[in-house]
Amino acid sequence: MSASSPQRPVLPADIMAMKGGAPIVVLTAYTTPVARLVDPHCDIVLVGDSLGMVLHGLPSTLGVTMEMMILHGQAVMRGLHKAMPVIDMPFGSYEESPAQAFRNASRLIGETGIPAVKLEGGQHMAETIAFLTARGVPVMAHIGLTPQAVNTLGGYRVVGRDGEGQRLMDDARAVEQAGAFAVVVEKVPEGLAGRLTEALTIPTIGIGAGVRCDGQVLVVDDMLGLFTDFRPKFVKRYAELGQGASEAIASYAADVRARVFPGPEHAFPDSLTPKAK
């Protein structure tokens, strides 16, 4: 899917219609090659601000900029043909006011061609979500553990225990009423996530929230074993590509040092061999 494609096969209304049906499959992507790999298998491809950690080596998502999101969003769009793309709004680009959020959301959409944005927060972001959706910006909400608020949450902890359940329910209902077409529910106890899913008319996309959500999302580098700095409990490794890549790089280095690579088959002769008469 290029930025000039006239329409998208999957739209927010299609995602909403999947509520209670076949589970919604979501993965992140940050580059064109990975977008091409995940596109045939996913309903949504998220250009997540997790790119700051898995690609740029940042300690959290807080240092991700609009320019970074736009660059990677453009790359992902070149690799998609089927799945609906959604792009994260980075920290500091939407919290100040609904007007600020609209300016930056419209910039993300205009410069990448991605039709929908994701932002973090529940009740306190409902006004902003309503402002955006009223002006034609589809919004995916994100509640529970919100990584951009890690400094105030006190770390990457489970959210929804010790009397927090009602607040999470209120957050979920607030973003639904504000017009979000779906909501990511992160690191929430499984029972509570199930109750949220049953209570809402929009799909819930779980990450560390159990199997009862309407869909699931993982960071693609986590599930492929490419990002190995840490491994959240909720991540299932479907491959260990990082280990395989490390072994391949070590083999290459050994071949170079032993002058085994490049071999004759990888080199160009000084002249072409004359054809036999």
ABEGO torsion letter per residue (X at the ends): XBAABABBABBAAAAAAABGBBBBBBBBBABAAAAAAAAAABABBBBBAAAAAAAAGBABAAABBAAAAAAAAAAAAAABAABBBBBBBBBGAAAABAAAAAAAAAAAAAAAGBABBBBBEBAAAAAAAAAAAAAGBBBBBBBEBBAAAAAAAGEBBBBGBGGAAAAAAAAAAAAAAAGBABBBBBGBBAAAAAAAAAABABBBBBBGAEAABABBBBBAAAAAGABAABBBAABBBABBAAAAAAAAAAAAAAAAAAGAOBBAAABBBABBBBBBX
